[in-house]
Amino acid sequence: MSKKDNKKIGDGGELVACLFLEGKGYEILEKNYRSYRKEIDIIAKKDGVLVFAEVKTRRSTSFGTPSESVTREKQRHIISVAKRYLASHGGACARLQPRFDVVEIYFDQKTDKNYVRHIEGAFIT
């Protein structure tokens, strides 16, 4: 599979994740928030919680679940970007409790359906 195919699958997964989160009452604040060449896929808020979400999309679990690919190193990158986001949006985020989630998306090509698993509090600082 080419990089272009992987990007297309990833972008599709992020769209599905945003729609899923909005359906659960989350307000999407940022998509693909970048800082120092690192990125957080989705930043959203709901009920006093500020969510930094990593979206992982797969077509199969041959190489493990999507969330298993969120390594400790990837978590450190997300946490560092989240700290920069909080520092630059201090007043607007001061009363919100940060949380790190993972949204797994499975694209089933046989049935043409998407399966979503939202893991709240998937990792901590």
Secondary structure, 3 states (H helix, E strand, C coil): CCHHHHHHHHHHHHHHHHHHHHHCCCEEEEEEEEECCEEEEEEEEECCEEEEEEEEEECCCCCCCHHHHCCHHHHHHHHHHHHHHHHHCHHHHCCCEEEEEEEEEEEECCCCEEEEEEEEEEECC
